Amino acid sequence: MTIEHHLMNTGAKPMATQVYDHNFLVIDHQGAGPAIEITFPFAPKPTKTLDLLAEVRGKQLVFPKELRGNDTFYGEFRGFGKTADDYEIRVENKRTGAGVVVTCDQPLANLGVWAVKTVVAPEPYITIRVPVARDFRRKYTYTFYTRGTSDHEKR
């Protein structure tokens, strides 16, 4: 699935902002817990100490136990580069082998991850700068797969 955005600045001033996608993901009815892994092409470095609901293991963010009740996780991460190559976020249900890879043709500007018992939400930010009378385009691609069917699986 591909989502393309086209923004035209018809105003009198340049536009400069950041925007993010919520990506509220539920894979095979599984919320945040040990079955769900989020994998990045870089080793995510938390900007603050993570609470005990999630932990970084190499290039992955994992949830050691099921989130329950009002458990809420939020963390921001750095460690990504300045190219769109690092905007490749894989969320996979290890139990079922189903997953999604989210990519964008823009580099990451910031990266947050929010999770509760019912959903995992990688929140990648990009920077938008649009001079007066110019446009800005971005494209997000969601590749859904089951283990063994994704070109991204080998990465």
Number of C-alpha atoms within 10 A of each C-alpha: 8 11 10 10 9 9 12 14 16 13 11 9 11 13 14 10 9 12 13 16 12 15 15 13 20 18 20 13 9 19 22 31 23 17 19 26 20 22 22 21 17 18 17 20 16 16 13 9 10 14 11 10 19 20 16 16 12 12 14 19 19 19 21 15 13 18 21 13 9 8 12 14 20 15 20 19 16 16 16 21 14 12 12 15 16 18 27 21 21 22 24 25 24 13 11 14 16 18 26 21 21 20 21 22 16 20 20 23 19 18 21 18 18 18 23 20 17 18 19 25 22 25 20 25 19 22 15 16 15 19 16 14 12 14 13 13 13 14 13 17 16 17 16 16 17 14 13 11 11 15 9 13 13 6 8
